[in-house]
Amino acid sequence: MREDNTQHSAGMIFMANCIITKAGLEGDVTTSSLNLSVLVDMISTHDIDEYLAGDSRKKTAEYRARELRARAITHEHMGRSDVGKVLVARSVEYHAKLTPEARFTKALDEMQAWVYIIQTRGFKMSNRDFMKPDEIPGYELALEFPTLARLARIMLRIMKNPKFITTEVQELHVID
């Protein structure tokens, strides 16, 4: 089972809201001062190129070129409206990783994928070497934000040893 872009972004938005709220309660000013509205825009557009290029577990040079072309096309089309211009600016900001919101979003992109892998027990879905977290850019960026860093360290322990998960994933059928 693989999530789609909408599920991925929705999960990231939910996590961002929870993490920022928790950071505020714990006095983590670095994380709690992030602008949630900016984050929502950025999260919504961070994988916009994948709508045209598709997603790939193997990021080859050919895939990267296709991804960059898709990003240029989506930015061109989105930039024709006022709302689109804002979203294009957020996408550019995300990819440049120059602001705290951009770095948080990049880190959260990695962390949300980890949550998904843990939830679905899809540990073979990742090509990450969890024994070498300093080689995972999203993990390294998470360390800037104390509350997110703590969550990343907890998830990393699980990713290194999936046997820590002692329950099975179950679907809840609300409406039968």
Number of C-alpha atoms within 10 A of each C-alpha: 6 11 10 10 18 11 11 18 21 15 18 24 22 12 17 23 15 12 19 23 16 16 20 16 11 11 11 16 15 15 23 21 14 17 12 15 10 16 23 21 17 27 29 20 22 26 23 20 21 18 14 15 18 14 15 11 8 9 11 10 9 8 15 14 13 17 23 14 15 19 23 14 14 19 21 13 13 16 16 10 10 10 10 16 16 16 23 25 15 23 24 18 17 24 15 11 16 11 12 19 24 24 23 24 27 22 24 25 20 18 23 21 17 21 17 16 17 17 14 14 16 13 16 8 12 12 9 13 12 17 12 9 16 12 12 14 13 20 23 15 22 24 17 16 22 16 23 25 18 13 14 25 15 11 17 18 13 16 22 15 12 14 9 10 13 7 7 9 11 8 6 6 6 5 4 3
